[in-house]
């Protein structure tokens, strides 16, 4: 199954709080469900900036800095399109991965990689 590493708290926002756009600098031809991998790295500044953006998008609470799971899969979501612009408040550009149907799952430790990567699952 495809996996995409996303820094926290953005990964949590996708799986739990309605973040329907993942901003990337590159395009993807892939469409379909992928696992959301919460990257290991996260600075306090990244957390604070994401928390402020989430608040502006209507998300009033996110887990505390030390409570966010990192370095593993936290759920899955479906990639339905890639756009150059979106009216979503989550859009920052330059590319918008349009997401739907997030599904949380139990944390599964996994080393992240750049771009989409493959991992075997019980369903493979």
Order of alpha helices (4+ residues) and beta strands (2+ residues): beta-alpha-beta-beta-alpha-beta-beta-beta
